[in-house]
Amino acid sequence: MDKIGILLLNLGTPDAPDAASVRRYLKEFLSDRRVVEIPQLIWQPILRGPILLTRPAKSAKAYKEVWLEEGSPLAVNTRETAVKLQALVGPDVSVDWAMRYGKPSIADRLSEMVAAGCGRILLAPLYPQYCAATTATALDACYAALAGMRAQPAIRTLPPYFADPAYIEALCTSTVRQLAELDFTPDLLVASFHGMPERTRTLGDPYYDQCLASARLLGNALGREVRVSFQSRFGRAKWLGPATDESLRTLPVKGVKKVAVLTPGFSADCLETLEEIAMRGREEFLAAGGNKFAHLSCLNASPEAMNLYRALAIRELVGWLET
C-alpha cells in the first residue's frame, strides 16, 4: 500500500444513447437526495411515474445528437484527461477516473486502486465551484465505498478551485484562443453555469457566489464583461437566475447581435454544453434576431486544462510526493 493515486470524479452518463440506458441513468441520478431534496415519499412516485415514463426517450434523442464514436462526450473527455494527467505526473502516481452515476463507478475504481496498492488517494471532483449536488454527492459516494473496506487508504480531497489563479489562467487562455478562431467579435461573453434551485442558496450552498466570483475574475483577466446566467432548469421550483435560455432570447432585442457562450462550471463538454447550449441555444438566439453565435468549448483535456490539473495535483500531493 505504498502507491499514490488520484481519482478524477465527474457526474455521469448513460451507457448508450437509447431510452433504456437513459432510464437507468436518470433513475440513479434523480434518486440522489443531494440532487432532489424533496421527501422521497413524495418524489419517488413522481420520478417512477411521469418522469421515467416520458423523459428517457426525449433525452435519448438529445444524447444521439452529441454521442461520439468512442462514447459519451463526458466520458470520452474525462478519460482523456486522466490519460494525459497520468503522463504529466509520471509513474510515481496512478491516475484513474470514475463517474458518480453510471460507469465506471466510484466504488469499482476505488477498489481497483486499493487492490493495486494505492495507500494514499487524492479524490478530485472536477467541479470548480462547490455544490452539494455535485461535489458533495461525489465525495459521499467515495466515503460510502471506503466504509466497506477493511483496510482503508489515506484520503485527501481536492477543494473547490473556483478562484484559483491556475483555473482563471486556464479559462482566460482557452477563451482568448477560441475567440481568436472566430470569424466575428462577440458583442458579449456569456458564462452559463448549471442551474440549481434558489432554495439551495438560502440553505447555505456557496455555489451561486462562487460562480459569480469565477466570472468576475475571468472578466478581469480578459479585460471585458462576462455576464453570468444559469441553465438546465428542471421542475417548477424557483431556480437561480437569470436563465440562459431566456437571456439568449432577449439579448438581440437589447442590441446584442453577436454572442459567445462559455460554460466554465463544466470541466468537460457534455449533453448540457453541446446540445443545450451549442445547438438549442444557438437556435434560440438566431431565431430571436441574433446574427452570430459561438459556443466556446470546455477545458476538456486541452493544454490549458492539463496545466491546471497538473498544478492542482502537485499542490495537493505535497508531503506525499518527494518532489
C-alpha positions in Angstrom: 0.0 0.0 0.0 2.8 2.4 -0.8 1.5 3.8 -4.1 -0.2 7.2 -4.5 -3.4 7.6 -6.6 -5.5 10.4 -8.0 -9.2 9.6 -8.7 -10.8 12.1 -11.0 -14.6 12.4 -10.4 -17.3 13.6 -12.8 -21.0 13.5 -12.9 -22.0 10.6 -15.0 -23.6 9.5 -18.3 -25.8 6.8 -19.8 -24.1 3.7 -21.3 -25.7 4.4 -24.6 -27.9 6.9 -26.3 -31.1 4.8 -26.0 -34.2 5.1 -23.8 -33.3 2.1 -21.6 -29.8 3.3 -20.8 -31.0 6.8 -20.2 -33.8 5.5 -17.9 -31.3 3.6 -15.8 -29.1 6.7 -15.5 -31.9 9.1 -14.7 -33.3 6.7 -12.0 -29.9 6.7 -10.3 -29.2 10.4 -10.8 -32.7 11.7 -9.7 -32.9 9.3 -6.8 -29.9 11.0 -5.2 -31.2 13.0 -2.2 -28.4 15.6 -2.7 -29.8 16.3 -6.2 -33.5 16.3 -5.4 -34.3 17.4 -1.9 -38.0 16.6 -2.0 -39.1 14.0 0.6 -38.8 10.6 -1.0 -42.4 9.6 -0.3 -43.5 12.5 -2.5 -40.7 12.4 -5.0 -40.4 8.7 -5.9 -43.9 8.2 -7.3 -43.3 11.3 -9.5 -39.9 10.0 -10.6 -41.1 6.5 -11.3 -44.3 7.7 -12.9 -44.3 10.6 -15.4 -40.6 11.4 -15.4 -39.2 7.9 -16.1 -42.0 7.1 -18.4 -41.6 10.1 -20.7 -38.2 11.8 -20.2 -35.8 8.9 -21.2 -37.0 8.8 -24.9 -36.6 12.6 -25.2 -33.2 12.7 -23.5 -32.0 9.7 -25.6 -32.8 11.7 -28.7 -30.7 14.6 -27.4 -27.8 12.2 -26.5 -27.8 10.8 -30.0 -27.1 14.4 -31.3 -23.8 14.6 -29.4 -22.7 11.0 -29.0 -19.2 10.2 -30.2 -17.9 7.1 -31.9 -15.9 6.4 -28.7 -18.9 7.0 -26.4 -20.5 9.8 -24.4 -18.6 13.1 -24.7 -18.4 13.5 -21.0 -16.8 10.0 -20.6 -14.5 10.5 -23.6 -13.2 13.8 -22.3 -12.8 12.7 -18.7 -11.0 9.6 -19.7 -8.6 11.6 -22.0 -8.0 14.0 -19.1 -7.0 11.1 -16.9 -4.7 9.6 -19.5 -2.9 13.0 -20.1 -2.6 13.7 -16.4 -1.0 10.3 -15.9 1.6 11.2 -18.5 2.3 14.6 -16.7 2.6 13.3 -13.1 4.7 10.2 -14.1 4.9 6.7 -12.8 5.0 7.6 -9.1 1.3 8.4 -9.2 -1.6 6.3 -10.5 -4.4 8.4 -12.1 -7.8 6.9 -12.7 -11.3 8.3 -13.3 -14.9 7.5 -12.2 -18.5 8.7 -12.5 -20.8 9.5 -9.7 -23.7 7.9 -11.7 -23.2 5.1 -14.2 -19.9 3.6 -15.2 -17.1 3.4 -14.3 -18.4 3.6 -10.8 -16.6 5.2 -7.9 -16.8 2.1 -5.8 -15.3 -0.1 -8.5 -12.4 2.3 -9.3 -11.6 2.8 -5.6 -11.5 -0.9 -5.0 -9.2 -1.4 -8.0 -6.9 1.4 -6.9 -6.6 -0.1 -3.4 -6.1 -3.6 -4.8 -3.3 -2.2 -7.0 -1.5 -0.9 -3.8 -2.7 2.7 -3.6 -2.4 3.5 0.1 -2.9 7.3 -0.4 -5.5 8.6 -2.7 -6.4 12.2 -3.8 -10.1 12.4 -4.6 -10.5 15.1 -7.2 -14.1 16.2 -8.1 -13.8 18.1 -11.4 -16.2 20.8 -10.3 -14.5 24.2 -9.9 -17.4 25.6 -7.9 -18.6 23.7 -4.9 -22.2 22.5 -4.9 -23.8 19.9 -2.6 -25.5 18.3 -5.7 -22.1 17.7 -7.4 -19.0 17.9 -5.2 -20.6 16.7 -2.0 -22.5 13.8 -3.5 -19.4 12.6 -5.4 -17.5 12.6 -2.1 -20.4 10.9 -0.4 -20.1 8.0 -2.8 -16.4 7.8 -2.1 -16.9 7.7 1.6 -19.6 5.1 1.3 -17.3 2.9 -0.7 -14.5 3.4 1.8 -16.8 2.5 4.6 -17.0 -1.1 3.3 -13.2 -1.6 3.2 -11.3 -3.5 5.9 -8.0 -1.7 5.0 -8.7 1.9 4.1 -6.2 4.1 2.2 -5.3 7.6 3.5 -7.5 10.2 1.7 -7.2 13.8 0.6 -9.9 15.8 -1.3 -9.4 18.5 -3.9 -11.1 21.6 -2.6 -13.1 23.9 -5.0 -10.8 25.8 -7.2 -13.3 28.5 -8.5 -10.9 31.3 -7.7 -7.6 29.5 -8.1 -5.2 31.6 -10.2 -4.4 28.5 -12.3 -8.1 27.9 -13.0 -8.6 31.5 -14.0 -5.5 31.5 -16.2 -6.7 28.3 -17.9 -10.1 29.8 -18.6 -8.6 33.0 -19.8 -6.1 31.4 -22.1 -8.7 29.0 -23.5 -11.2 31.8 -24.1 -8.7 34.1 -25.8 -7.6 31.2 -28.1 -11.1 30.3 -29.1 -12.2 33.9 -29.6 -9.3 34.4 -32.0 -10.5 31.4 -34.0 -13.9 33.0 -34.6 -14.8 35.0 -37.8 -16.5 37.7 -35.7 -16.0 39.7 -32.5 -18.8 39.0 -29.9 -20.7 41.9 -28.5 -21.0 40.0 -25.3 -19.5 37.0 -23.5 -22.0 34.9 -21.5 -20.8 32.5 -18.8 -23.5 29.9 -18.5 -23.4 27.8 -15.3 -25.5 24.8 -14.4 -28.6 26.0 -12.5 -29.7 25.0 -9.0 -32.9 25.7 -7.1 -32.8 29.0 -5.4 -33.6 27.2 -2.2 -30.1 25.6 -2.1 -28.6 29.1 -1.9 -30.8 30.2 1.0 -29.9 26.9 2.8 -26.2 27.9 2.6 -24.8 26.3 -0.6 -21.9 28.6 -1.7 -22.3 27.6 -5.4 -24.0 30.8 -6.6 -21.4 33.1 -5.1 -18.6 31.0 -6.4 -20.0 31.1 -9.9 -20.1 34.9 -9.7 -16.6 35.1 -8.4 -15.2 32.9 -11.2 -17.0 35.0 -13.8 -15.7 38.3 -12.2 -12.1 37.0 -12.1 -12.3 35.8 -15.7 -13.7 39.2 -16.8 -10.9 41.0 -15.0 -8.3 38.7 -16.7 -9.9 39.3 -20.1 -10.5 43.0 -19.6 -14.1 42.8 -20.6 -17.6 41.9 -19.2 -18.5 38.3 -18.7 -22.2 38.1 -18.0 -23.5 35.2 -15.8 -26.6 33.1 -16.5 -27.8 29.7 -15.3 -29.1 26.8 -17.5 -30.8 23.4 -17.2 -33.8 24.3 -15.1 -36.0 21.3 -14.0 -39.3 21.3 -12.3 -41.5 24.1 -11.0 -39.3 25.4 -8.2 -37.6 28.8 -8.5 -34.1 28.4 -9.8 -31.0 30.6 -9.8 -31.2 33.3 -12.5 -31.1 34.8 -14.9 -31.9 31.8 -17.1 -29.6 31.2 -20.0 -32.4 30.3 -22.5 -34.4 33.4 -21.6 -31.3 35.6 -21.8 -30.4 34.3 -25.2 -33.9 35.1 -26.5 -33.9 38.7 -25.2 -30.3 39.7 -26.0 -31.0 40.6 -29.7 -33.8 42.9 -28.7 -31.3 44.7 -26.5 -28.9 45.2 -29.4 -26.6 42.2 -28.7 -26.4 40.6 -32.1 -23.2 38.6 -31.7 -22.6 36.5 -28.7 -20.2 33.8 -27.4 -21.2 31.5 -24.6 -18.7 29.6 -22.4 -19.6 27.1 -19.7 -16.9 27.4 -17.1 -18.6 25.4 -14.5 -18.3 22.2 -16.6 -14.9 20.7 -16.7 -15.8 18.7 -19.9 -18.2 19.1 -22.7 -21.4 17.0 -22.3 -25.1 17.0 -23.1 -25.7 20.2 -21.3 -23.0 22.1 -23.2 -23.2 20.5 -26.6 -26.9 20.0 -27.1 -28.4 22.6 -24.7 -26.1 25.5 -25.5 -24.2 24.8 -28.8 -27.4 23.5 -30.5 -30.6 24.7 -28.8 -29.0 27.9 -27.5 -27.8 28.8 -31.0 -31.2 28.2 -32.5 -33.0 30.3 -29.9 -30.5 33.2 -30.2 -30.7 33.3 -34.0 -34.5 32.9 -34.1 -34.7 35.9 -31.7 -32.8 38.1 -34.2 -29.2 37.4 -33.4 -26.6 37.3 -36.2 -23.6 35.4 -34.8 -23.4 32.7 -32.1 -20.5 30.7 -30.8 -20.2 28.1 -28.1 -16.7 28.0 -26.6 -15.6 24.5 -25.6 -15.0 23.5 -22.1 -11.4 23.0 -20.9 -11.7 19.2 -21.6 -8.2 17.8 -22.0 -6.8 20.9 -23.6 -3.3 22.1 -22.9 -4.8 24.8 -20.7 -6.7 22.1 -18.7 -3.7 19.9 -18.3 -1.6 22.8 -17.0 -4.4 23.4 -14.4 -4.8 19.8 -13.3 -1.1 19.3 -13.0 -0.7 22.4 -10.8 -3.6 21.3 -8.6 -2.3 17.8 -8.3 1.2 18.9 -7.4 -0.2 21.3 -4.8 -2.5 18.7 -3.2 0.1 16.0 -3.1 2.7 18.0 -1.2 4.1 15.8 1.6 3.1 12.6 -0.2 5.5 13.0 -3.1 9.1 13.7 -2.6 9.2 16.2 -5.5 
